[in-house]
Structure formats: C-alpha cells, structure tokens
Amino acid sequence: MRRIVATGTFDLLHPGHLYYLQESKKLGDELYVIVARDRNVKHKPRPIIPEDQRLQMVAALKPVDHALLGDTTDMFRPIEAIRPDVITLGFNQNFDPAVLTEALRARSLSAEVVRIGGYGDRVLCSSRRIVQRVIETRGPSFRAAQNTDSEGL
C-alpha cells in the first residue's frame, strides 16, 4: 500500500485544490490530507473558513481517503504517524523540497517529496483571487447599488 500525504490550508475550496488532490492521489493507493490548523497559518491571511469546516469539506472530496487536522506544535507529528511514501506540495506552497527532504531524514522518514504543478492559468484557482473577485463584484459599491434598486420596489 503506497501512502501519499498532501497538505494545505484549503480555505475556500476551488478547482486548483481538487486538481492538487487528484494529482496527489495518482501517485499511490491511499491519500491522506493534512489540513492546516487556524493558529498555524502565518504565511498568509488567516483562513476565512474555520478549521473544522475546512476539514469536513476536504474529507468529502472523492480523491481523499483520510483527512486530519495538523498538529498545533509539530508539523511532522502526523507525518510520523502516517509514515507516507510520498509527500506532495502544491505549486504555490512555500516549502523547498530539498530542505523538507532533509528535515524528514533527520526524523528517520524517507518519504519522497513531489511538487504538483498548477492547474492551468485559471484566475479563480486561488483563494486570494476568489476573495479579491468577491470584493470587486460584491463590495460596498455592489451593496449601494442593491439598496438603490430595492428602494424602487
């Protein structure tokens, strides 16, 4: 049984997330997905969706065999428990595969680290871009227009 681990925040699920998980699943038999804890997300804005709900959404995706929340103090603890053959990184995750491989070796873990490419050039395959689009299309000017329209009813 070849175990694969994919990790991420998975805030505002989009086709890029699904592509990452589908491509990860192709590398083995069993896909484990570690969902980042709210308090551990420091490299970008805090997630909009709470961790328990992000976990529930990821667990429901077809390619995912097991979904779990990450550890709050040691990101390697779930990896040690799963003992994967492969760890996949999304195209925009801020991990250097060589540095991650060395950190794994230091803990006697021999998982191969594979970077999964991006999902084409689709604009809405990024949580940040989705938020930006919502602000642009549903921000204050949209609400003002909605209020004006409703006054005529």
Secondary structure, DSSP 4 states (H G I P E B T S, - for coil): --EEEEEE---S--HHHHHHHHHHHTTSSEEEEEEPPGGG--SSSPPSS-HHHHHHHHHTSTT-SEEEEPPSS-TTHHHHHH--SEEEE-TT----HHHHHHHHHHTT---EEEEPPP-TT-TTSSHHHHHHHHHHHHSHHHHHHHHHHHHT-
